[in-house]
Amino acid sequence: MRRLLTRVGQALLTFAIAVTLAFLLMRLTPGSPLPALDEQNRFTPAQEERLRKLYRLDQPIQVQYWEFLQAAFDGNLGPSIRYTGQTVTGLIAARLPATLLLGFTVLLLNFTFGTWLGVWQAVREGSRLDHGLSLLSISLYAIPSFWLGLTLAWLFGLEWRLLPVGGIHDVVMSPDADLGTRTVDLLRHLILPAVTLSAVSIAATMRHQRSAMIEALRLDCIRTARSKGLSERQVIFHHAWRNALGPMVTLFGLWLPILVTGTVFVESVFNWPGLGLLAAEAIGNRDYPLIMGTTLLSAALVVLGGLIADLLHGMLDPRVQAL
Amino acid sequence: MTDATTQPRSVWTTRAGRSGIVLLGLIALAAVTLPSILPDYRAMAFGHLLPPSGAHLFGTDYHGRDLLSRVARGAQISLMISLGAVLVAATIGTAVGLLAGYLGGWVDSVLMRTVDAALAIPRLFVLLLVLAALDRIPLPVLIVMLGATGWFGTSRLVRAEVLRLRHEGFVSAAGGGGAAVWGIIFRHLIPTAAGPLSGAPTRGGADVLLLEAGLSYLGLGVQPPTPSWGGMILDGLPFRSEAPWFCLFPGLAIVITVLAVSLIGDGLRQTLTPDRA
């Protein structure tokens, strides 16, 4: 219990420092959100002054920081500057479903194929298959996600015309299409971004699972299980794999932040209306409240992911609690 | 436990490490020699968007420049940037890790909490935030930015290594013998910690290569007319259907280079922890 409280306190402190650092960084770099509003360059100095007052950009930085904190504690991240009339929380909530859909599809792909391949590698450790799969995973990691996305979009979308190249649904679909048609359409749009993101990120899952499984296969209980005359299948899946799960849980915690940050390139290539794209646009427009909102969310995911990984690891492995 | 005789001693003895070193060596060789054999990478002297042929192995780009020359020049730029960024990151990371680990106390707490927090802010956001605010992005600025956002993990590793070594006999002996703190750090801690920590820069190098390509693709990395792989992919985007080679070759160059660096990293890992090879 004490360990839990210390760990949670530590996580909160880390989060608080991260928010402060992000705020300082954002305000100390040059630039202003106003030009993005004033595309035709028609603002008079008086209008500009009014906008600065409206968004409290005329206040000293510590006042702005304090006001931001007070509002954030009430769950209010302020109005977006670029998207006039919309709140930051509203914009994030609107983009959340697309990001979650993409993120969990990738998670499912990675943990299904990555785990399976990793176990397979561990069981045949040192074989040709093991080396080949290692080379495959390291090669996939070496591919820039935006380039893979562009290449797949070009092949499957433009050359072979099999799949849509961008967006989340067909823009010319009739508004009264039934649920089945809509679902198929959504899945067709999901395939390329999900495969791209999964391909470039599956290496971590494979490697983690492989080394955890190799370690598990060397445990004494495995020798016992084998000598009991259990089938190799039972030994691998019932005994070894269970012991190899701990590290995979850690990986799940570390994976959470990918939801926002790992998707920036893939979302912009496929014009997928998720959080990564929103964050990149916000930075480009210097939309301070929206930048803080998306950064806050990703920092929270990083800290939370680490915390979850730690705590689950402790639950699965009682030895950790003793530390 | 591991049998000392089966543990590979140097990265060259591992298959992954050897392939990585050979591959990276070939890339570096090509980057150095090709530009002097091939047409000038700036010369707009050829037909627009010519497909790959004997005269232009990678074809030509929209402005009629030889793509192989540009990819080779891009290799020089990319390798220089990642080497520079890795050096910057390793220097800052080692300095902070040594300070935190050796001094301990409140210095350690402040530094490590800040590092934890910095790790929670996405590196890409920080880079975009700073680079988008600049009117021009000179190469040294790009290198320093990539390095300054990449040292957090290294500092943690160095600190952990220092904490481990602090309690080893030879460090306490040096301290007890009256050696100065900096003497202990430079003469004893750094050389001993260097081996176990050598994997971090290769991982960092692969990440920097990918990040730089991504930033250049977004127009926030290497600035035209300086050729970069990411920038070439951006240039080739509108011509994907009529001239697929325009995007294809710079992309393959990134993949092969990152692969070479990662293979070296893999080899290094095997020399340290053969179990997890």
Boltz contact constraints between the chains, C-beta under 6 A:
constraints:
  - contact:
      token1: [A, 14]
      token2: [B, 116]
      max_distance: 6.0
  - contact:
      token1: [A, 14]
      token2: [B, 117]
      max_distance: 6.0
  - contact:
      token1: [A, 17]
      token2: [B, 113]
      max_distance: 6.0
  - contact:
      token1: [A, 17]
      token2: [B, 117]
      max_distance: 6.0
  - contact:
      token1: [A, 18]
      token2: [B, 117]
      max_distance: 6.0
  - contact:
      token1: [A, 18]
      token2: [B, 120]
      max_distance: 6.0
  - contact:
      token1: [A, 18]
      token2: [B, 121]
      max_distance: 6.0
  - contact:
      token1: [A, 21]
      token2: [B, 117]
      max_distance: 6.0
  - contact:
      token1: [A, 22]
      token2: [B, 121]
      max_distance: 6.0
  - contact:
      token1: [A, 29]
      token2: [B, 129]
      max_distance: 6.0
  - contact:
      token1: [A, 29]
      token2: [B, 130]
      max_distance: 6.0
  - contact:
      token1: [A, 29]
      token2: [B, 133]
      max_distance: 6.0
  - contact:
      token1: [A, 30]
      token2: [B, 133]
      max_distance: 6.0
  - contact:
      token1: [A, 31]
      token2: [B, 133]
      max_distance: 6.0
  - contact:
      token1: [A, 138]
      token2: [B, 262]
      max_distance: 6.0
  - contact:
      token1: [A, 139]
      token2: [B, 259]
      max_distance: 6.0
  - contact:
      token1: [A, 142]
      token2: [B, 255]
      max_distance: 6.0
  - contact:
      token1: [A, 142]
      token2: [B, 258]
      max_distance: 6.0
  - contact:
      token1: [A, 142]
      token2: [B, 259]
      max_distance: 6.0
  - contact:
      token1: [A, 142]
      token2: [B, 262]
      max_distance: 6.0
  - contact:
      token1: [A, 143]
      token2: [B, 255]
      max_distance: 6.0
  - contact:
      token1: [A, 144]
      token2: [B, 210]
      max_distance: 6.0
  - contact:
      token1: [A, 144]
      token2: [B, 213]
      max_distance: 6.0
  - contact:
      token1: [A, 144]
      token2: [B, 254]
      max_distance: 6.0
  - contact:
      token1: [A, 146]
      token2: [B, 217]
      max_distance: 6.0
  - contact:
      token1: [A, 147]
      token2: [B, 233]
      max_distance: 6.0
  - contact:
      token1: [A, 147]
      token2: [B, 251]
      max_distance: 6.0
  - contact:
      token1: [A, 154]
      token2: [B, 240]
      max_distance: 6.0
  - contact:
      token1: [A, 158]
      token2: [B, 241]
      max_distance: 6.0
  - contact:
      token1: [A, 211]
      token2: [B, 276]
      max_distance: 6.0
  - contact:
      token1: [A, 261]
      token2: [B, 122]
      max_distance: 6.0
  - contact:
      token1: [A, 261]
      token2: [B, 124]
      max_distance: 6.0
  - contact:
      token1: [A, 264]
      token2: [B, 124]
      max_distance: 6.0
  - contact:
      token1: [A, 265]
      token2: [B, 214]
      max_distance: 6.0
  - contact:
      token1: [A, 283]
      token2: [B, 128]
      max_distance: 6.0
  - contact:
      token1: [A, 283]
      token2: [B, 129]
      max_distance: 6.0
  - contact:
      token1: [A, 295]
      token2: [B, 125]
      max_distance: 6.0
  - contact:
      token1: [A, 298]
      token2: [B, 122]
      max_distance: 6.0
  - contact:
      token1: [A, 299]
      token2: [B, 120]
      max_distance: 6.0
  - contact:
      token1: [A, 299]
      token2: [B, 121]
      max_distance: 6.0
  - contact:
      token1: [A, 302]
      token2: [B, 120]
      max_distance: 6.0
  - contact:
      token1: [A, 303]
      token2: [B, 120]
      max_distance: 6.0
